[in-house]
Amino acid sequence: MTVLSTQISCADSTWNPATGCTKVSAGCDHCYAEAIARRFFGGFDLTLHPERLAQVTRFKPVERDGRRYPRLVFVNSMSDLWHRDIPDAFLDRVFDTIAGRPDAIFQILTKRPQRMLAYALARWRDAGVPANVWLGVSVEDNRVRRRIDDLRRLKAAAGDFTAYVNCEPLIGPVDGMDLTGIDWVLIGGESGPGARPVEARWVRQAIAGARAVGAPVWFKQWGRWQHNPLWPQAQGRTVRARRDDLVGRGLERMPQEHGGATLDGAVIQEFPASYHAAADRLTGQAAAA
């Protein structure tokens, strides 16, 4: 799994200069990347892929609503770039490569914010984190909400980069999150075999926390159709029939997502302001050329 168009709704492509990982918290228990790797590649050991660095040449801008935007690239969908066994020297190569593509946006998500904080301060404390590097932390429930503190410390020390929180897989309450200084909040239920149900009240807690600080929200999915709050209203004998019933009656508006993504009759898919600013820069560069 190298460079791919992706089913991740808030990204355009995935890029995996490293694959494989180890588990650090409850959010890892049913890791989709591990399941894919074991099924198709025979294992999930951490592996570096320096030959994939050159693939960034493929990240062309995309068109949305008649306007050109930088491609959103989710980095290491099959790993965690801040894993302790990825050497700093390899991270240097990854970020040197990213620096050569200011016209693309690289989303980097971690459950290891302390490693991210240490590396990023060493690299960017003076110059600031580049505008096309978006850094985020996973917060699956209140137990790991302190990950946000490290992200906030980094933002205070190394520039006003786009900092985001990903509440996925959302497996418990998140009413204890402090989202001050966070630019984007993503939310999603767990998908795949053994997926744990997400409760609508947890989703609403995450949305309320984001709204309280003015952060845009992207609600990705319920994870499984059986976990969609609309499911009790669905009619039919099979999952497909019941899904089609919800869609046909206009109750679920996002059937392409895992389990749908409609909450209280609405689809919530908002980009941060920095994304639109990046499009402005891209348009200005094209005009100047």
LOLO-750849 format. One record per residue: z, x negated, y of N, C-alpha, C in turn; residue in one letter. Coordinates in pm, whole numbers. Each point is the difference from the previous one (the first is absolute). Layout:
BEGIN
n_Z_n_X_n_Y_ca_Z_ca_X_ca_Y_c_Z_c_X_c_Y_code
Z_X_Y_Z_X_Y_Z_X_Y_A
...
END
This chain:
BEGIN
n_Z_n_X_n_Y_ca_Z_ca_X_ca_Y_c_Z_c_X_c_Y_code
0_-86_-119_0_86_119_0_-90_123_M
-113_-12_65_-17_-96_109_-15_75_131_T
-124_14_48_-26_82_117_-58_132_-47_V
65_108_37_-45_131_-45_13_102_111_L
-92_97_1_30_121_72_120_61_-72_S
81_74_70_129_38_-57_27_148_15_T
80_53_-92_47_137_10_124_9_89_Q
49_-112_50_112_2_93_-51_56_132_I
47_116_37_-64_73_110_15_-67_135_S
101_-83_18_23_-65_130_-59_-140_5_C
-89_-34_-92_-68_-128_-1_-145_21_-40_A
-84_-98_35_-141_7_-36_-34_-85_-121_D
74_-109_-17_-26_-94_-110_131_-61_-45_S
-1_-56_-121_111_-82_-47_-51_-142_-22_T
91_-96_13_-33_-142_-17_120_-65_-68_W
-24_-66_-113_109_-55_-80_-15_-151_-20_N
39_-80_100_-1_-146_-21_106_-46_-99_P
93_89_-34_97_-26_-108_21_131_-75_A
32_-10_-128_32_117_-80_124_-30_-84_T
65_107_-44_120_-15_-82_125_-1_86_G
111_44_-61_123_12_78_119_13_-94_C
118_13_59_123_30_-73_76_108_76_T
88_71_-69_66_116_59_125_-40_76_K
19_68_116_115_-34_85_88_120_32_V
-50_123_-19_81_118_32_-55_120_-75_S
68_114_17_-37_120_-75_-141_47_28_A
-52_-32_118_-136_39_33_-104_-67_-88_G
39_-107_-67_-92_-74_-88_-3_54_-142_C
89_91_-35_20_37_-140_-129_46_-68_D
-81_78_71_-123_52_-57_-120_-56_77_H
-4_-129_17_-101_-66_82_-141_31_-50_C
-81_58_87_-138_34_-40_-81_-127_-24_Y
26_-105_79_-76_-124_-15_29_-65_-136_A
125_4_-40_36_-56_-131_-70_77_-112_E
-1_133_11_-63_82_-104_-149_-31_-10_A
-66_-14_114_-143_-32_0_-23_-138_-60_I
81_-98_43_-20_-137_-47_22_-13_-150_A
102_64_-50_27_-10_-144_-107_72_-82_R
-52_109_54_-100_76_-74_-135_-72_-3_R
-40_-56_115_-135_-54_9_-8_-152_-5_F
112_-69_32_-6_-146_8_101_-68_-93_F
78_78_-72_87_-56_-102_132_-55_46_G
33_11_128_128_-52_47_13_12_150_G
117_-36_50_28_14_143_66_-126_55_F
-30_-116_-60_55_-126_49_-61_-34_136_D
81_-61_85_-48_-39_132_-111_-104_-13_L
-113_27_66_-116_-89_-6_-60_-12_139_T
-27_-121_44_-67_-24_128_-150_-4_-23_L
-75_52_98_-146_6_-11_-64_-61_126_H
7_-130_16_-58_-61_121_-149_26_15_P
-69_24_-109_-144_27_7_-30_132_72_E
101_85_15_-21_129_65_14_-7_152_R
43_-112_52_18_-10_145_-132_22_74_L
-108_-47_-58_-131_14_65_-48_143_7_A
66_89_-72_-45_140_-3_20_73_133_Q
72_-60_92_22_68_129_-130_19_76_V
-106_-69_-37_-129_20_67_-54_140_-24_T
53_71_-98_-49_134_-33_59_111_86_R
98_-33_82_75_104_69_-69_41_130_F
-104_80_-13_-74_47_116_72_118_65_K
-23_21_129_59_118_66_-45_129_-67_P
78_106_22_-31_131_-55_-22_98_114_V
-64_111_-32_-23_104_101_87_120_-31_E
73_45_101_83_119_-10_-24_86_122_R
-31_125_-24_-20_94_110_-100_-54_102_D
-105_-64_-50_-105_-49_88_34_-126_77_G
107_-69_-40_44_-119_72_27_-113_-99_R
-27_-125_41_23_-115_-87_146_-44_11_R
62_-21_-118_137_-46_-9_5_-124_-88_Y
101_-86_22_18_-111_-93_32_53_-140_P
-48_-71_-101_33_39_-137_148_-24_-25_R
67_97_-60_141_-11_-38_7_-55_-143_L
56_-117_-13_4_-70_-129_144_-9_-48_V
29_65_-112_133_-8_-59_6_-124_-88_F
87_-93_38_8_-130_-67_98_6_-117_V
-45_-50_-114_84_-7_-120_49_137_-46_N
-94_88_-23_35_129_-61_53_-19_-142_S
-27_-117_-58_42_-29_-137_109_-107_-5_M
73_-17_111_105_-102_4_82_19_127_S
80_-100_33_74_-5_126_-24_-139_57_D
-67_-7_115_-37_-129_56_121_-88_29_L
116_62_17_121_-76_33_86_-29_-123_W
-58_10_-118_72_-35_-122_46_-146_8_H
119_-27_-51_58_-134_12_-83_-108_-68_R
-83_37_-97_-77_-99_-74_-138_-27_60_D
-31_63_112_-124_-32_71_34_-109_102_I
-55_-119_-15_37_-112_88_-40_24_145_P
78_-57_91_-35_8_142_-139_-55_26_D
-39_-104_-73_-131_-60_21_-112_101_-30_A
22_85_-100_-101_102_-30_2_109_107_F
120_38_46_8_96_110_-73_-52_123_L
13_-131_26_-70_-60_114_-151_22_-14_D
-52_-18_-119_-143_18_-23_-41_147_20_R
84_90_-48_-29_143_17_-7_35_148_V
99_-45_76_5_39_142_-99_-80_84_F
-34_-118_-40_-109_-71_67_-131_76_-19_D
-19_54_-119_-120_80_-28_-1_128_83_T
115_67_6_11_123_79_-28_-28_148_I
44_-116_48_-21_-35_140_-147_-7_36_A
-83_-27_-100_-143_-5_24_-69_135_4_G
76_107_-24_-56_135_3_81_91_93_R
0_-30_130_75_85_93_-58_139_15_P
-121_22_-54_-64_131_7_36_90_-117_D
91_-45_-86_54_83_-109_151_3_12_A
62_105_-54_146_14_4_54_-15_-142_I
101_-84_-14_57_-30_-131_141_58_-9_F
18_95_-90_129_66_-20_73_-72_-114_Q
118_-51_31_76_-76_-100_137_64_-15_I
28_47_-120_120_77_-30_88_-77_-96_L
132_9_20_89_-77_-87_130_74_-29_T
59_-35_-112_139_34_-30_88_-124_12_K
-55_-106_57_70_-129_15_0_-43_146_R
61_77_87_-13_-27_144_63_-131_45_P
100_-51_-72_62_-124_43_-97_-117_-11_Q
-79_-2_-107_-103_-105_-14_-105_16_110_R
-42_123_24_-95_26_107_53_-48_135_M
125_31_28_62_-38_126_1_-152_16_L
43_-71_-103_9_-146_8_-137_-63_22_A
-98_44_-77_-133_-60_13_-61_34_137_Y
7_127_39_-63_43_123_62_-67_122_A
131_-21_-1_64_-68_112_-47_-145_8_L
-13_-64_-114_-46_-138_-1_-144_-11_49_A
-82_97_-30_-142_-7_36_-29_55_139_R
67_108_39_-43_74_117_107_16_110_W
114_-65_-13_105_25_100_-52_-24_142_R
-79_-104_21_-47_-34_135_-124_80_38_D
-97_10_-90_-127_65_33_4_151_-19_A
90_49_-84_7_142_-30_-88_37_-119_G
43_99_-74_-79_49_-114_-133_54_53_V
-114_-39_-58_-130_46_50_-12_152_-3_P
-79_51_93_-15_146_12_-63_62_-124_A
-78_-77_-75_-66_58_-118_82_-18_-128_N
124_-44_13_91_-10_-114_108_107_18_V
-5_102_-83_100_106_3_98_-26_-114_W
127_-7_33_102_-33_-100_91_121_-24_L
25_27_-128_80_117_-34_98_-26_-112_G
98_88_-12_97_-5_-108_3_133_-73_V
25_-5_-130_16_120_-81_145_47_5_S
18_128_24_134_60_0_-7_127_-83_V
36_-13_-127_-13_115_-91_117_98_10_E
112_-45_55_114_88_23_101_-74_87_D
110_65_30_99_-57_90_58_-132_-49_N
-1_-22_-130_63_-120_-54_-65_-129_50_R
-126_7_39_-69_-122_43_-44_7_146_V
65_86_77_-41_18_139_22_-125_85_R
86_-92_-46_24_-122_78_-123_-91_6_R
-98_26_-85_-126_-76_12_-60_16_139_R
21_116_60_-55_26_133_62_-95_102_I
126_-37_-19_67_-89_95_-70_-135_9_D
-43_-55_-115_-71_-128_2_-135_13_70_D
-67_112_-21_-128_23_67_21_9_151_L
107_66_41_30_13_142_38_-135_61_R
75_-80_-75_34_-135_48_-125_-83_22_R
-93_11_-91_-124_-75_13_-77_45_123_L
-6_129_20_-73_51_116_64_-46_131_K
131_-5_3_69_-44_121_-23_-148_27_A
-20_-79_-107_-10_-145_17_-143_-52_5_A
-95_76_-55_-136_-56_-16_-108_97_46_A
24_71_107_-107_78_60_-4_145_-40_G
-69_77_82_-5_145_-17_-113_40_-94_D
5_-51_-122_-101_35_-99_23_142_-52_F
-95_52_-75_13_132_-60_91_-9_-122_T
117_61_11_100_-1_-107_5_139_-62_A
-9_5_-132_-1_132_-63_97_7_-118_Y
40_123_-29_89_28_-112_-73_93_-96_V
2_-36_-127_-66_79_-102_106_62_-92_N
20_129_15_95_73_-84_-74_50_-125_C
-30_-93_-87_-76_30_-121_27_-106_-106_E
29_38_-123_21_138_-45_132_53_54_P
-5_113_65_121_60_56_78_64_-114_L
115_-58_-31_76_46_-117_141_46_35_I
32_8_129_133_44_39_7_26_150_G
116_41_49_15_27_143_-27_-123_85_P
-55_23_120_-23_-109_97_52_40_137_V
101_85_0_56_45_127_82_-109_69_D
26_-111_-69_76_-109_60_-85_-106_67_G
-131_17_1_-89_-100_59_10_-3_151_M
6_-121_56_-15_-20_144_-141_-56_21_D
-86_79_62_-140_-39_16_-30_-50_142_L
103_-34_73_-20_-55_134_-93_-121_-6_T
-101_-1_84_-92_-112_8_-111_2_-103_G
-3_100_-87_-102_10_-105_-121_77_55_I
-118_-48_-33_-123_53_58_-73_101_-87_D
35_6_-127_-75_86_-91_87_27_-122_W
0_124_-48_77_36_-119_-93_69_-99_V
-6_-56_-120_-79_57_-108_94_58_-104_L
-42_107_-65_86_72_-93_-84_41_-121_I
57_-15_-119_-73_44_-118_90_14_-121_G
-32_97_-82_70_16_-127_-57_-93_-105_G
75_-19_-106_-41_-86_-110_-106_71_-84_E
-98_-76_-47_-106_58_-82_-6_-71_-135_S
-76_56_-90_-18_-63_-130_101_45_-103_G
-13_-53_-124_91_39_-109_146_-30_34_P
87_97_-28_142_-20_25_40_11_145_G
-91_47_86_29_6_143_122_85_28_A
89_-51_84_118_75_40_-37_97_112_R
56_121_-2_-38_99_102_51_-39_138_P
-78_35_100_40_-17_139_41_137_54_V
107_5_73_46_126_57_-53_15_142_E
-41_122_34_-55_26_132_99_-36_110_A
128_15_-28_99_-31_105_2_-149_30_R
-27_-84_-99_-7_-144_25_-121_-33_88_W
-112_67_-28_-119_-21_83_29_41_144_V
66_114_15_31_47_135_99_-95_70_R
92_-60_-76_92_-97_60_-76_-120_56_Q
-96_-49_-77_-78_-115_46_-82_36_123_A
-59_119_-1_-79_44_116_89_16_122_I
117_60_-18_92_19_112_43_-134_58_A
27_-97_-87_38_-133_49_-110_-63_81_G
-124_16_-45_-114_-54_74_-18_71_134_A
9_132_-2_-17_77_124_107_-36_103_R
120_-31_-49_110_-32_92_-28_-125_81_A
-82_-92_-52_-31_-123_74_-145_-4_47_V
-72_111_-18_-138_7_47_-99_-73_-87_G
34_-26_-127_-91_-71_-91_-94_99_-68_A
-129_-29_-6_-93_87_-74_29_-4_-149_P
-44_104_-68_30_20_-142_-129_15_-79_V
1_-59_-118_-109_23_-96_64_45_-131_W
-13_128_-31_50_51_-128_-112_-13_-101_F
19_-85_-100_-107_-37_-90_-20_98_-115_K
109_42_-64_-17_79_-123_135_50_-51_Q
-6_105_-81_118_46_-74_17_-78_-129_W
-103_-67_-45_10_-85_-118_-53_65_-125_G
54_115_-35_-50_78_-114_-4_146_42_R
-96_73_-56_-13_141_39_125_79_-31_W
67_-33_-109_121_72_-37_112_-20_101_Q
-10_-103_85_103_-29_99_-35_54_139_H
-116_60_12_-42_62_126_81_128_20_N
64_21_116_79_122_22_-81_129_-15_P
-132_-9_10_-84_118_-17_-21_37_-145_L
40_-87_-92_-32_19_-141_49_134_-58_W
119_47_37_44_129_-55_-91_117_38_P
-79_-16_105_-92_106_41_-134_-7_-72_Q
-25_-111_-70_-131_-20_-62_-16_90_-121_A
-122_49_-19_-32_88_-112_-100_-68_-92_Q
22_13_-129_-89_-60_-98_77_-59_-115_G
-71_-35_-107_66_-50_-121_2_-152_-8_R
-89_-67_70_-6_-146_-6_28_-58_138_T
29_-130_2_23_-67_128_-122_13_89_V
-117_-21_-58_-122_8_81_-20_140_55_R
22_100_-83_-19_138_46_97_35_112_A
124_-45_-15_100_31_102_-28_-75_130_R
-45_-125_-14_-39_-77_119_-115_70_71_R
-101_37_-76_-117_65_60_38_132_65_D
98_68_-56_46_125_61_62_-25_137_D
85_-102_9_62_-32_129_-105_-38_103_L
-97_-80_-44_-105_-44_91_-88_118_39_V
-36_80_-97_-87_114_27_61_100_96_G
130_15_-5_67_93_92_37_-64_133_R
-38_-127_18_24_-68_126_142_-45_22_G
80_2_-106_140_-41_14_14_-153_0_L
-75_-65_-88_0_-146_-5_-131_-51_57_E
9_-83_103_-119_-44_73_-44_-142_-35_R
76_-69_-83_-34_-138_-32_-4_-21_-152_M
-92_67_-69_-1_-9_-146_-37_-137_-52_P
-63_-84_84_-39_-133_-47_118_-95_-11_Q
111_33_61_119_-84_-10_75_31_-129_E
80_-96_-46_80_22_-120_102_111_26_H
-21_113_-62_93_111_16_-15_78_129_G
-103_-32_79_-17_65_129_86_-64_108_G
-24_41_125_74_-61_112_20_98_114_A
15_127_-32_22_102_102_150_32_6_T
55_-5_121_141_33_21_10_111_103_L
59_111_-40_17_114_91_-134_39_63_D
-105_-2_-80_-132_42_46_-76_-102_81_G
55_-119_16_-63_-101_85_-24_-129_-76_A
-103_-72_42_-27_-135_-47_41_-96_111_V
83_-97_-32_51_-93_101_-55_-139_-31_I
-101_-41_74_-62_-131_-19_-30_-59_137_Q
96_-73_53_-7_-54_136_0_-153_-6_E
-90_-62_75_-2_-145_11_85_-45_118_F
52_-123_-6_73_-53_116_-93_-29_116_P
56_-6_120_-81_-24_120_-75_-132_-8_A
57_-98_-69_-64_-131_-10_-134_7_-72_S
-18_97_-87_-127_16_-71_-110_40_97_Y
30_93_88_-97_44_99_-26_-111_103_H
104_-76_33_-19_-114_91_-91_-105_-62_A
13_-20_-131_-86_-95_-70_-145_47_4_A
-22_131_-10_-136_53_11_-56_-23_139_A
83_13_103_-44_-28_137_-44_-145_13_D
78_-92_-60_-36_-142_6_-131_-26_-74_R
-16_65_-113_-122_-17_-78_-122_50_79_L
16_113_66_-109_54_82_-32_-93_115_T
105_-56_63_-21_-92_111_-69_-128_-44_G
35_-50_-118_-64_-121_-50_-146_25_-28_Q
-30_118_-56_-139_33_-31_-83_13_128_A
61_60_103_-71_17_126_-27_-135_66_A
99_-89_-8_-15_-133_60_-107_-81_-70_A
-12_21_-132_-100_-74_-76_-140_49_33_A
END
